[in-house]
Amino acid sequence: MGVQFFGECVFLHRASRSLIVTDSVQNHTGPTHRGFGAILNKLMLQPLGFKNICVAPPLRLKMVVKNPDAMRAFVKRVQSWDFDRVIVTHGDVIDVDAKAVLERICQKIAI
């Protein structure tokens, strides 16, 4: 993938046409946090970029993407796969225009 300090797993489950990702894609559009979680979210996580449907904020930093060519090839390969939904470990499943959503958020990767 060409990224230091960031290991990522991406799988295609062909039978269900699902892209399964661990940390690179996140969906923080669920219920709002309360109490300390709300404070942490507002003061730390959202300013770092952990909001809405997003690519993991570390991938937006040029110092993290060690090999831009490898990262570009990885993103192109994943985008070429045949899927209708993205299953993320952080947030809700993305099942509306999943390919277009993935393409849009990958534009924020520092490559």
Biopython code that builds the backbone (N, CA, C, O; Angstrom):
import numpy as np
from Bio.PDB.StructureBuilder import StructureBuilder

atoms = [
    (1, "MET", "N", (0.832, -1.194, 0.000)),
    (1, "MET", "CA", (0.000, 0.000, 0.000)),
    (1, "MET", "C", (0.875, 1.256, 0.000)),
    (1, "MET", "O", (0.410, 2.315, -0.422)),
    (2, "GLY", "N", (2.112, 1.172, 0.455)),
    (2, "GLY", "CA", (3.007, 2.310, 0.396)),
    (2, "GLY", "C", (2.861, 3.309, 1.523)),
    (2, "GLY", "O", (3.220, 4.476, 1.368)),
    (3, "VAL", "N", (2.331, 2.861, 2.671)),
    (3, "VAL", "CA", (2.091, 3.767, 3.789)),
    (3, "VAL", "C", (2.820, 3.252, 5.025)),
    (3, "VAL", "O", (2.702, 2.083, 5.392)),
    (4, "GLN", "N", (3.575, 4.144, 5.659)),
    (4, "GLN", "CA", (4.243, 3.747, 6.898)),
    (4, "GLN", "C", (3.321, 4.017, 8.085)),
    (4, "GLN", "O", (2.475, 4.909, 8.023)),
    (5, "PHE", "N", (3.478, 3.271, 9.139)),
    (5, "PHE", "CA", (2.712, 3.419, 10.388)),
    (5, "PHE", "C", (1.224, 3.131, 10.226)),
    (5, "PHE", "O", (0.431, 3.503, 11.091)),
    (6, "PHE", "N", (0.832, 2.479, 9.143)),
    (6, "PHE", "CA", (-0.603, 2.290, 8.906)),
    (6, "PHE", "C", (-0.792, 0.999, 8.137)),
    (6, "PHE", "O", (-0.591, 0.966, 6.923)),
    (7, "GLY", "N", (-1.171, -0.060, 8.823)),
    (7, "GLY", "CA", (-1.457, -1.319, 8.158)),
    (7, "GLY", "C", (-2.932, -1.390, 7.826)),
    (7, "GLY", "O", (-3.773, -1.014, 8.642)),
    (8, "GLU", "N", (-3.250, -1.862, 6.650)),
    (8, "GLU", "CA", (-4.643, -1.880, 6.229)),
    (8, "GLU", "C", (-4.962, -3.177, 5.515)),
    (8, "GLU", "O", (-4.151, -3.701, 4.752)),
    (9, "CYS", "N", (-6.157, -3.687, 5.775)),
    (9, "CYS", "CA", (-6.654, -4.873, 5.084)),
    (9, "CYS", "C", (-7.893, -4.483, 4.300)),
    (9, "CYS", "O", (-8.773, -3.791, 4.812)),
    (10, "VAL", "N", (-7.955, -4.925, 3.075)),
    (10, "VAL", "CA", (-9.101, -4.672, 2.210)),
    (10, "VAL", "C", (-9.436, -5.992, 1.523)),
    (10, "VAL", "O", (-8.563, -6.652, 0.960)),
    (11, "PHE", "N", (-10.696, -6.360, 1.579)),
    (11, "PHE", "CA", (-11.136, -7.618, 0.992)),
    (11, "PHE", "C", (-12.335, -7.369, 0.095)),
    (11, "PHE", "O", (-13.129, -6.463, 0.345)),
    (12, "LEU", "N", (-12.462, -8.167, -0.940)),
    (12, "LEU", "CA", (-13.659, -8.152, -1.768)),
    (12, "LEU", "C", (-14.376, -9.480, -1.566)),
    (12, "LEU", "O", (-13.820, -10.546, -1.831)),
    (13, "HIS", "N", (-15.608, -9.404, -1.096)),
    (13, "HIS", "CA", (-16.451, -10.594, -0.984)),
    (13, "HIS", "C", (-17.345, -10.601, -2.210)),
    (13, "HIS", "O", (-18.376, -9.929, -2.257)),
    (14, "ARG", "N", (-16.926, -11.377, -3.201)),
    (14, "ARG", "CA", (-17.595, -11.345, -4.513)),
    (14, "ARG", "C", (-19.062, -11.744, -4.436)),
    (14, "ARG", "O", (-19.905, -11.140, -5.099)),
    (15, "ALA", "N", (-19.371, -12.756, -3.635)),
    (15, "ALA", "CA", (-20.750, -13.257, -3.590)),
    (15, "ALA", "C", (-21.737, -12.168, -3.154)),
    (15, "ALA", "O", (-22.857, -12.110, -3.661)),
    (16, "SER", "N", (-21.329, -11.308, -2.220)),
    (16, "SER", "CA", (-22.227, -10.251, -1.748)),
    (16, "SER", "C", (-21.899, -8.895, -2.361)),
    (16, "SER", "O", (-22.545, -7.893, -2.053)),
    (17, "ARG", "N", (-20.874, -8.870, -3.245)),
    (17, "ARG", "CA", (-20.429, -7.630, -3.875)),
    (17, "ARG", "C", (-20.115, -6.569, -2.820)),
    (17, "ARG", "O", (-20.527, -5.414, -2.930)),
    (18, "SER", "N", (-19.367, -6.997, -1.788)),
    (18, "SER", "CA", (-19.032, -6.127, -0.666)),
    (18, "SER", "C", (-17.535, -5.917, -0.565)),
    (18, "SER", "O", (-16.758, -6.870, -0.605)),
    (19, "LEU", "N", (-17.139, -4.665, -0.433)),
    (19, "LEU", "CA", (-15.765, -4.310, -0.129)),
    (19, "LEU", "C", (-15.682, -4.194, 1.382)),
    (19, "LEU", "O", (-16.450, -3.457, 2.000)),
    (20, "ILE", "N", (-14.752, -4.920, 1.969)),
    (20, "ILE", "CA", (-14.607, -4.930, 3.427)),
    (20, "ILE", "C", (-13.272, -4.275, 3.758)),
    (20, "ILE", "O", (-12.221, -4.726, 3.303)),
    (21, "VAL", "N", (-13.321, -3.207, 4.554)),
    (21, "VAL", "CA", (-12.104, -2.470, 4.907)),
    (21, "VAL", "C", (-11.980, -2.383, 6.428)),
    (21, "VAL", "O", (-12.972, -2.448, 7.154)),
    (22, "THR", "N", (-10.753, -2.237, 6.886)),
    (22, "THR", "CA", (-10.562, -2.090, 8.324)),
    (22, "THR", "C", (-10.549, -0.615, 8.697)),
    (22, "THR", "O", (-11.573, -0.101, 9.148)),
    (23, "ASP", "N", (-9.442, 0.082, 8.530)),
    (23, "ASP", "CA", (-9.357, 1.462, 9.007)),
    (23, "ASP", "C", (-9.337, 2.535, 7.932)),
    (23, "ASP", "O", (-9.612, 3.696, 8.237)),
    (24, "SER", "N", (-9.029, 2.204, 6.707)),
    (24, "SER", "CA", (-8.812, 3.254, 5.704)),
    (24, "SER", "C", (-10.066, 4.048, 5.374)),
    (24, "SER", "O", (-9.970, 5.230, 5.045)),
    (25, "VAL", "N", (-11.231, 3.434, 5.452)),
    (25, "VAL", "CA", (-12.490, 4.122, 5.203)),
    (25, "VAL", "C", (-13.326, 4.035, 6.468)),
    (25, "VAL", "O", (-13.461, 2.971, 7.072)),
    (26, "GLN", "N", (-13.884, 5.174, 6.859)),
    (26, "GLN", "CA", (-14.682, 5.215, 8.081)),
    (26, "GLN", "C", (-15.978, 5.961, 7.819)),
    (26, "GLN", "O", (-16.048, 6.817, 6.938)),
    (27, "ASN", "N", (-17.002, 5.627, 8.594)),
    (27, "ASN", "CA", (-18.321, 6.238, 8.424)),
    (27, "ASN", "C", (-18.824, 6.708, 9.781)),
    (27, "ASN", "O", (-19.391, 5.932, 10.550)),
    (28, "HIS", "N", (-18.612, 7.968, 10.060)),
    (28, "HIS", "CA", (-19.004, 8.543, 11.352)),
    (28, "HIS", "C", (-20.280, 9.369, 11.209)),
    (28, "HIS", "O", (-20.320, 10.536, 11.599)),
    (29, "THR", "N", (-21.314, 8.758, 10.650)),
    (29, "THR", "CA", (-22.575, 9.467, 10.451)),
    (29, "THR", "C", (-23.680, 8.921, 11.338)),
    (29, "THR", "O", (-24.846, 9.280, 11.174)),
    (30, "GLY", "N", (-23.324, 8.062, 12.272)),
    (30, "GLY", "CA", (-24.313, 7.436, 13.146)),
    (30, "GLY", "C", (-24.801, 8.356, 14.236)),
    (30, "GLY", "O", (-24.713, 9.577, 14.113)),
    (31, "PRO", "N", (-25.320, 7.773, 15.312)),
    (31, "PRO", "CA", (-25.861, 8.569, 16.420)),
    (31, "PRO", "C", (-24.781, 9.466, 17.031)),
    (31, "PRO", "O", (-23.594, 9.139, 17.024)),
    (32, "THR", "N", (-25.224, 10.585, 17.550)),
    (32, "THR", "CA", (-24.277, 11.501, 18.176)),
    (32, "THR", "C", (-23.824, 10.966, 19.523)),
    (32, "THR", "O", (-24.543, 10.227, 20.194)),
    (33, "HIS", "N", (-22.621, 11.355, 19.900)),
    (33, "HIS", "CA", (-22.066, 10.926, 21.180)),
    (33, "HIS", "C", (-22.646, 11.766, 22.309)),
    (33, "HIS", "O", (-23.173, 12.857, 22.091)),
    (34, "ARG", "N", (-22.536, 11.231, 23.519)),
    (34, "ARG", "CA", (-22.992, 11.952, 24.709)),
    (34, "ARG", "C", (-21.880, 11.978, 25.740)),
    (34, "ARG", "O", (-20.966, 11.154, 25.699)),
    (35, "GLY", "N", (-21.957, 12.912, 26.651)),
    (35, "GLY", "CA", (-21.002, 12.980, 27.752)),
    (35, "GLY", "C", (-19.578, 13.200, 27.277)),
    (35, "GLY", "O", (-19.321, 14.020, 26.397)),
    (36, "PHE", "N", (-18.646, 12.448, 27.880)),
    (36, "PHE", "CA", (-17.235, 12.591, 27.549)),
    (36, "PHE", "C", (-16.971, 12.273, 26.087)),
    (36, "PHE", "O", (-16.113, 12.901, 25.467)),
    (37, "GLY", "N", (-17.697, 11.306, 25.521)),
    (37, "GLY", "CA", (-17.537, 10.957, 24.110)),
    (37, "GLY", "C", (-17.846, 12.138, 23.202)),
    (37, "GLY", "O", (-17.180, 12.329, 22.185)),
    (38, "ALA", "N", (-18.857, 12.936, 23.561)),
    (38, "ALA", "CA", (-19.205, 14.120, 22.770)),
    (38, "ALA", "C", (-18.092, 15.155, 22.830)),
    (38, "ALA", "O", (-17.764, 15.779, 21.821)),
    (39, "ILE", "N", (-17.516, 15.336, 23.998)),
    (39, "ILE", "CA", (-16.420, 16.300, 24.161)),
    (39, "ILE", "C", (-15.208, 15.845, 23.358)),
    (39, "ILE", "O", (-14.613, 16.629, 22.620)),
    (40, "LEU", "N", (-14.849, 14.579, 23.506)),
    (40, "LEU", "CA", (-13.713, 14.025, 22.775)),
    (40, "LEU", "C", (-13.927, 14.143, 21.270)),
    (40, "LEU", "O", (-13.014, 14.509, 20.531)),
    (41, "ASN", "N", (-15.127, 13.834, 20.829)),
    (41, "ASN", "CA", (-15.456, 13.902, 19.409)),
    (41, "ASN", "C", (-15.333, 15.333, 18.888)),
    (41, "ASN", "O", (-14.730, 15.562, 17.840)),
    (42, "LYS", "N", (-15.896, 16.285, 19.608)),
    (42, "LYS", "CA", (-15.908, 17.680, 19.153)),
    (42, "LYS", "C", (-14.532, 18.336, 19.204)),
    (42, "LYS", "O", (-14.164, 19.069, 18.286)),
    (43, "LEU", "N", (-13.776, 18.085, 20.253)),
    (43, "LEU", "CA", (-12.502, 18.778, 20.432)),
    (43, "LEU", "C", (-11.311, 18.088, 19.786)),
    (43, "LEU", "O", (-10.307, 18.734, 19.487)),
    (44, "MET", "N", (-11.416, 16.768, 19.567)),
    (44, "MET", "CA", (-10.247, 16.059, 19.063)),
    (44, "MET", "C", (-10.499, 15.329, 17.747)),
    (44, "MET", "O", (-9.787, 15.549, 16.767)),
    (45, "LEU", "N", (-11.495, 14.474, 17.724)),
    (45, "LEU", "CA", (-11.692, 13.611, 16.557)),
    (45, "LEU", "C", (-12.160, 14.368, 15.316)),
    (45, "LEU", "O", (-11.592, 14.190, 14.239)),
    (46, "GLN", "N", (-13.183, 15.207, 15.449)),
    (46, "GLN", "CA", (-13.670, 15.937, 14.278)),
    (46, "GLN", "C", (-12.621, 16.881, 13.693)),
    (46, "GLN", "O", (-12.466, 16.910, 12.472)),
    (47, "PRO", "N", (-11.894, 17.654, 14.503)),
    (47, "PRO", "CA", (-10.850, 18.504, 13.909)),
    (47, "PRO", "C", (-9.770, 17.708, 13.172)),
    (47, "PRO", "O", (-9.157, 18.223, 12.237)),
    (48, "LEU", "N", (-9.534, 16.467, 13.580)),
    (48, "LEU", "CA", (-8.555, 15.624, 12.895)),
    (48, "LEU", "C", (-9.103, 15.042, 11.595)),
    (48, "LEU", "O", (-8.345, 14.512, 10.782)),
    (49, "GLY", "N", (-10.417, 15.140, 11.397)),
    (49, "GLY", "CA", (-11.015, 14.649, 10.156)),
    (49, "GLY", "C", (-11.869, 13.409, 10.312)),
    (49, "GLY", "O", (-12.341, 12.861, 9.315)),
    (50, "PHE", "N", (-12.081, 12.949, 11.538)),
    (50, "PHE", "CA", (-12.930, 11.784, 11.774)),
    (50, "PHE", "C", (-14.385, 12.246, 11.838)),
    (50, "PHE", "O", (-14.966, 12.351, 12.918)),
    (51, "LYS", "N", (-14.965, 12.520, 10.670)),
    (51, "LYS", "CA", (-16.367, 12.917, 10.629)),
    (51, "LYS", "C", (-16.957, 12.520, 9.288)),
    (51, "LYS", "O", (-16.265, 12.465, 8.272)),
    (52, "ASN", "N", (-18.240, 12.248, 9.313)),
    (52, "ASN", "CA", (-18.968, 11.813, 8.123)),
    (52, "ASN", "C", (-18.293, 10.583, 7.506)),
    (52, "ASN", "O", (-17.604, 9.839, 8.204)),
    (53, "ILE", "N", (-18.487, 10.371, 6.214)),
    (53, "ILE", "CA", (-17.808, 9.276, 5.522)),
    (53, "ILE", "C", (-16.457, 9.831, 5.091)),
    (53, "ILE", "O", (-16.389, 10.818, 4.358)),
    (54, "CYS", "N", (-15.383, 9.194, 5.548)),
    (54, "CYS", "CA", (-14.065, 9.773, 5.296)),
    (54, "CYS", "C", (-13.017, 8.690, 5.088)),
    (54, "CYS", "O", (-13.193, 7.532, 5.464)),
    (55, "VAL", "N", (-11.929, 9.115, 4.478)),
    (55, "VAL", "CA", (-10.741, 8.277, 4.431)),
    (55, "VAL", "C", (-10.019, 8.549, 5.747)),
    (55, "VAL", "O", (-10.056, 9.673, 6.248)),
    (56, "ALA", "N", (-9.375, 7.557, 6.301)),
    (56, "ALA", "CA", (-8.704, 7.723, 7.590)),
    (56, "ALA", "C", (-7.772, 8.933, 7.547)),
    (56, "ALA", "O", (-6.924, 9.020, 6.659)),
    (57, "PRO", "N", (-7.914, 9.861, 8.484)),
    (57, "PRO", "CA", (-7.105, 11.079, 8.475)),
    (57, "PRO", "C", (-5.599, 10.871, 8.318)),
    (57, "PRO", "O", (-4.968, 11.704, 7.668)),
    (58, "PRO", "N", (-4.971, 9.820, 8.865)),
    (58, "PRO", "CA", (-3.533, 9.675, 8.628)),
    (58, "PRO", "C", (-3.175, 9.579, 7.140)),
    (58, "PRO", "O", (-2.073, 9.958, 6.743)),
    (59, "LEU", "N", (-4.087, 9.080, 6.330)),
    (59, "LEU", "CA", (-3.809, 8.947, 4.896)),
    (59, "LEU", "C", (-3.810, 10.290, 4.176)),
    (59, "LEU", "O", (-3.430, 10.366, 3.007)),
    (60, "ARG", "N", (-4.229, 11.342, 4.856)),
    (60, "ARG", "CA", (-4.227, 12.684, 4.271)),
    (60, "ARG", "C", (-2.886, 13.392, 4.454)),
    (60, "ARG", "O", (-2.682, 14.479, 3.915)),
    (61, "LEU", "N", (-1.975, 12.786, 5.207)),
    (61, "LEU", "CA", (-0.693, 13.412, 5.524)),
    (61, "LEU", "C", (0.397, 12.895, 4.605)),
    (61, "LEU", "O", (0.609, 11.686, 4.512)),
    (62, "LYS", "N", (1.081, 13.784, 3.935)),
    (62, "LYS", "CA", (2.148, 13.378, 3.010)),
    (62, "LYS", "C", (3.249, 12.596, 3.710)),
    (62, "LYS", "O", (3.858, 11.715, 3.103)),
    (63, "MET", "N", (3.515, 12.904, 4.985)),
    (63, "MET", "CA", (4.591, 12.203, 5.685)),
    (63, "MET", "C", (4.240, 10.739, 5.949)),
    (63, "MET", "O", (5.130, 9.934, 6.224)),
    (64, "VAL", "N", (2.976, 10.388, 5.869)),
    (64, "VAL", "CA", (2.549, 9.014, 6.117)),
    (64, "VAL", "C", (2.627, 8.172, 4.850)),
    (64, "VAL", "O", (2.979, 6.994, 4.908)),
    (65, "VAL", "N", (2.299, 8.771, 3.700)),
    (65, "VAL", "CA", (2.326, 8.044, 2.427)),
    (65, "VAL", "C", (3.778, 8.001, 1.955)),
    (65, "VAL", "O", (4.287, 8.956, 1.369)),
    (66, "LYS", "N", (4.424, 6.880, 2.221)),
    (66, "LYS", "CA", (5.847, 6.709, 1.924)),
    (66, "LYS", "C", (6.107, 6.507, 0.434)),
    (66, "LYS", "O", (7.102, 6.993, -0.104)),
    (67, "ASN", "N", (5.210, 5.791, -0.220)),
    (67, "ASN", "CA", (5.389, 5.480, -1.635)),
    (67, "ASN", "C", (4.104, 5.858, -2.391)),
    (67, "ASN", "O", (3.205, 5.029, -2.533)),
    (68, "PRO", "N", (4.017, 7.105, -2.875)),
    (68, "PRO", "CA", (2.791, 7.545, -3.555)),
    (68, "PRO", "C", (2.407, 6.683, -4.752)),
    (68, "PRO", "O", (1.221, 6.467, -5.000)),
    (69, "ASP", "N", (3.402, 6.184, -5.504)),
    (69, "ASP", "CA", (3.080, 5.335, -6.662)),
    (69, "ASP", "C", (2.401, 4.042, -6.227)),
    (69, "ASP", "O", (1.432, 3.607, -6.848)),
    (70, "ALA", "N", (2.912, 3.426, -5.155)),
    (70, "ALA", "CA", (2.297, 2.198, -4.639)),
    (70, "ALA", "C", (0.893, 2.476, -4.113)),
    (70, "ALA", "O", (-0.017, 1.667, -4.295)),
    (71, "MET", "N", (0.724, 3.612, -3.466)),
    (71, "MET", "CA", (-0.588, 3.977, -2.936)),
    (71, "MET", "C", (-1.574, 4.214, -4.063)),
    (71, "MET", "O", (-2.715, 3.756, -3.997)),
    (72, "ARG", "N", (-1.143, 4.928, -5.106)),
    (72, "ARG", "CA", (-2.016, 5.166, -6.270)),
    (72, "ARG", "C", (-2.436, 3.840, -6.907)),
    (72, "ARG", "O", (-3.603, 3.652, -7.248)),
    (73, "ALA", "N", (-1.484, 2.927, -7.064)),
    (73, "ALA", "CA", (-1.783, 1.621, -7.669)),
    (73, "ALA", "C", (-2.766, 0.835, -6.802)),
    (73, "ALA", "O", (-3.681, 0.191, -7.315)),
    (74, "PHE", "N", (-2.571, 0.895, -5.489)),
    (74, "PHE", "CA", (-3.468, 0.212, -4.549)),
    (74, "PHE", "C", (-4.888, 0.773, -4.675)),
    (74, "PHE", "O", (-5.849, 0.010, -4.777)),
    (75, "VAL", "N", (-5.020, 2.091, -4.668)),
    (75, "VAL", "CA", (-6.336, 2.726, -4.749)),
    (75, "VAL", "C", (-7.003, 2.381, -6.082)),
    (75, "VAL", "O", (-8.189, 2.049, -6.109)),
    (76, "LYS", "N", (-6.261, 2.455, -7.180)),
    (76, "LYS", "CA", (-6.825, 2.114, -8.506)),
    (76, "LYS", "C", (-7.306, 0.669, -8.553)),
    (76, "LYS", "O", (-8.379, 0.374, -9.080)),
    (77, "ARG", "N", (-6.494, -0.228, -7.991)),
    (77, "ARG", "CA", (-6.855, -1.649, -7.997)),
    (77, "ARG", "C", (-8.151, -1.861, -7.222)),
    (77, "ARG", "O", (-9.053, -2.547, -7.703)),
    (78, "VAL", "N", (-8.253, -1.290, -6.046)),
    (78, "VAL", "CA", (-9.461, -1.465, -5.228)),
    (78, "VAL", "C", (-10.672, -0.838, -5.926)),
    (78, "VAL", "O", (-11.754, -1.425, -5.936)),
    (79, "GLN", "N", (-10.494, 0.340, -6.503)),
    (79, "GLN", "CA", (-11.611, 0.996, -7.187)),
    (79, "GLN", "C", (-12.091, 0.216, -8.406)),
    (79, "GLN", "O", (-13.236, 0.376, -8.829)),
    (80, "SER", "N", (-11.240, -0.617, -8.969)),
    (80, "SER", "CA", (-11.633, -1.402, -10.151)),
    (80, "SER", "C", (-12.467, -2.631, -9.785)),
    (80, "SER", "O", (-13.090, -3.239, -10.656)),
    (81, "TRP", "N", (-12.483, -2.995, -8.517)),
    (81, "TRP", "CA", (-13.240, -4.167, -8.101)),
    (81, "TRP", "C", (-14.732, -3.911, -8.236)),
    (81, "TRP", "O", (-15.182, -2.765, -8.214)),
    (82, "ASP", "N", (-15.497, -4.994, -8.376)),
    (82, "ASP", "CA", (-16.938, -4.925, -8.583)),
    (82, "ASP", "C", (-17.657, -5.064, -7.238)),
    (82, "ASP", "O", (-17.824, -6.172, -6.727)),
    (83, "PHE", "N", (-18.082, -3.924, -6.668)),
    (83, "PHE", "CA", (-18.771, -3.955, -5.372)),
    (83, "PHE", "C", (-19.898, -2.921, -5.357)),
    (83, "PHE", "O", (-19.875, -1.935, -6.093)),
    (84, "ASP", "N", (-20.884, -3.179, -4.494)),
    (84, "ASP", "CA", (-22.035, -2.287, -4.328)),
    (84, "ASP", "C", (-22.096, -1.672, -2.945)),
    (84, "ASP", "O", (-22.846, -0.723, -2.717)),
    (85, "ARG", "N", (-21.308, -2.208, -2.014)),
    (85, "ARG", "CA", (-21.331, -1.686, -0.645)),
    (85, "ARG", "C", (-19.932, -1.743, -0.081)),
    (85, "ARG", "O", (-19.084, -2.518, -0.523)),
    (86, "VAL", "N", (-19.712, -0.885, 0.924)),
    (86, "VAL", "CA", (-18.444, -0.884, 1.644)),
    (86, "VAL", "C", (-18.771, -1.154, 3.107)),
    (86, "VAL", "O", (-19.511, -0.406, 3.747)),
    (87, "ILE", "N", (-18.203, -2.239, 3.619)),
    (87, "ILE", "CA", (-18.386, -2.591, 5.026)),
    (87, "ILE", "C", (-17.156, -2.096, 5.772)),
    (87, "ILE", "O", (-16.031, -2.498, 5.477)),
    (88, "VAL", "N", (-17.385, -1.215, 6.744)),
    (88, "VAL", "CA", (-16.295, -0.588, 7.488)),
    (88, "VAL", "C", (-16.302, -1.072, 8.932)),
    (88, "VAL", "O", (-17.340, -1.487, 9.448)),
    (89, "THR", "N", (-15.147, -1.020, 9.579)),
    (89, "THR", "CA", (-15.106, -1.392, 10.989)),
    (89, "THR", "C", (-15.451, -0.218, 11.890)),
    (89, "THR", "O", (-15.733, -0.404, 13.074)),
    (90, "HIS", "N", (-15.432, 0.992, 11.337)),
    (90, "HIS", "CA", (-15.754, 2.195, 12.103)),
    (90, "HIS", "C", (-16.961, 2.872, 11.479)),
    (90, "HIS", "O", (-16.817, 3.721, 10.600)),
    (91, "GLY", "N", (-18.156, 2.495, 11.936)),
    (91, "GLY", "CA", (-19.375, 3.129, 11.449)),
    (91, "GLY", "C", (-20.285, 2.183, 10.692)),
    (91, "GLY", "O", (-20.091, 0.967, 10.676)),
    (92, "ASP", "N", (-21.277, 2.778, 10.071)),
    (92, "ASP", "CA", (-22.295, 2.021, 9.361)),
    (92, "ASP", "C", (-21.841, 1.624, 7.959)),
    (92, "ASP", "O", (-20.967, 2.259, 7.368)),
    (93, "VAL", "N", (-22.447, 0.571, 7.446)),
    (93, "VAL", "CA", (-22.187, 0.100, 6.084)),
    (93, "VAL", "C", (-22.553, 1.214, 5.103)),
    (93, "VAL", "O", (-23.557, 1.903, 5.279)),
    (94, "ILE", "N", (-21.738, 1.378, 4.083)),
    (94, "ILE", "CA", (-22.020, 2.343, 3.019)),
    (94, "ILE", "C", (-22.613, 1.544, 1.869)),
    (94, "ILE", "O", (-21.908, 0.791, 1.197)),
    (95, "ASP", "N", (-23.918, 1.712, 1.644)),
    (95, "ASP", "CA", (-24.560, 0.899, 0.614)),
    (95, "ASP", "C", (-25.328, 1.726, -0.414)),
    (95, "ASP", "O", (-26.073, 1.171, -1.222)),
    (96, "VAL", "N", (-25.156, 3.024, -0.392)),
    (96, "VAL", "CA", (-25.743, 3.900, -1.407)),
    (96, "VAL", "C", (-24.598, 4.534, -2.183)),
    (96, "VAL", "O", (-23.781, 5.259, -1.615)),
    (97, "ASP", "N", (-24.541, 4.259, -3.479)),
    (97, "ASP", "CA", (-23.479, 4.793, -4.340)),
    (97, "ASP", "C", (-22.086, 4.535, -3.772)),
    (97, "ASP", "O", (-21.234, 5.423, -3.786)),
    (98, "ALA", "N", (-21.856, 3.331, -3.277)),
    (98, "ALA", "CA", (-20.606, 3.002, -2.583)),
    (98, "ALA", "C", (-19.367, 3.242, -3.446)),
    (98, "ALA", "O", (-18.368, 3.765, -2.953)),
    (99, "LYS", "N", (-19.418, 2.872, -4.705)),
    (99, "LYS", "CA", (-18.238, 3.089, -5.578)),
    (99, "LYS", "C", (-17.943, 4.572, -5.744)),
    (99, "LYS", "O", (-16.784, 4.984, -5.683)),
    (100, "ALA", "N", (-18.978, 5.377, -5.952)),
    (100, "ALA", "CA", (-18.793, 6.818, -6.112)),
    (100, "ALA", "C", (-18.294, 7.441, -4.808)),
    (100, "ALA", "O", (-17.450, 8.337, -4.833)),
    (101, "VAL", "N", (-18.804, 6.979, -3.688)),
    (101, "VAL", "CA", (-18.359, 7.481, -2.391)),
    (101, "VAL", "C", (-16.881, 7.163, -2.188)),
    (101, "VAL", "O", (-16.109, 8.024, -1.766)),
    (102, "LEU", "N", (-16.492, 5.931, -2.489)),
    (102, "LEU", "CA", (-15.089, 5.549, -2.332)),
    (102, "LEU", "C", (-14.193, 6.398, -3.232)),
    (102, "LEU", "O", (-13.138, 6.862, -2.799)),
    (103, "GLU", "N", (-14.604, 6.599, -4.464)),
    (103, "GLU", "CA", (-13.807, 7.413, -5.380)),
    (103, "GLU", "C", (-13.654, 8.846, -4.863)),
    (103, "GLU", "O", (-12.568, 9.421, -4.931)),
    (104, "ARG", "N", (-14.732, 9.411, -4.353)),
    (104, "ARG", "CA", (-14.710, 10.786, -3.853)),
    (104, "ARG", "C", (-13.790, 10.930, -2.649)),
    (104, "ARG", "O", (-12.984, 11.859, -2.597)),
    (105, "ILE", "N", (-13.899, 10.032, -1.691)),
    (105, "ILE", "CA", (-13.084, 10.195, -0.485)),
    (105, "ILE", "C", (-11.617, 9.846, -0.732)),
    (105, "ILE", "O", (-10.738, 10.364, -0.044)),
    (106, "CYS", "N", (-11.346, 8.981, -1.699)),
    (106, "CYS", "CA", (-9.944, 8.640, -2.002)),
    (106, "CYS", "C", (-9.188, 9.820, -2.621)),
    (106, "CYS", "O", (-7.957, 9.823, -2.640)),
    (107, "GLN", "N", (-9.904, 10.803, -3.118)),
    (107, "GLN", "CA", (-9.258, 11.991, -3.644)),
    (107, "GLN", "C", (-8.557, 12.785, -2.541)),
    (107, "GLN", "O", (-7.722, 13.641, -2.833)),
    (108, "LYS", "N", (-8.884, 12.513, -1.291)),
    (108, "LYS", "CA", (-8.265, 13.223, -0.169)),
    (108, "LYS", "C", (-6.981, 12.558, 0.318)),
    (108, "LYS", "O", (-6.304, 13.090, 1.199)),
    (109, "ILE", "N", (-6.640, 11.397, -0.248)),
    (109, "ILE", "CA", (-5.396, 10.716, 0.139)),
    (109, "ILE", "C", (-4.219, 11.515, -0.410)),
    (109, "ILE", "O", (-4.264, 12.001, -1.540)),
    (110, "ALA", "N", (-3.183, 11.645, 0.382)),
    (110, "ALA", "CA", (-2.019, 12.447, 0.015)),
    (110, "ALA", "C", (-1.123, 11.699, -0.969)),
    (110, "ALA", "O", (-0.050, 11.216, -0.608)),
    (111, "ILE", "N", (-1.587, 11.610, -2.231)),
    (111, "ILE", "CA", (-0.783, 10.950, -3.262)),
    (111, "ILE", "C", (-0.608, 11.853, -4.461)),
    (111, "ILE", "O", (0.042, 11.469, -5.434)),
]
sb = StructureBuilder()
sb.init_structure("model")
sb.init_model(0)
sb.init_chain("A")
sb.init_seg("    ")
for serial, (resi, resn, name, xyz) in enumerate(atoms, 1):
    if name == "N":
        sb.init_residue(resn, " ", resi, " ")
    sb.init_atom(name, np.array(xyz, "f"), 0.0, 1.0, " ", f" {name:<3s}", serial, name[0])
structure = sb.get_structure()
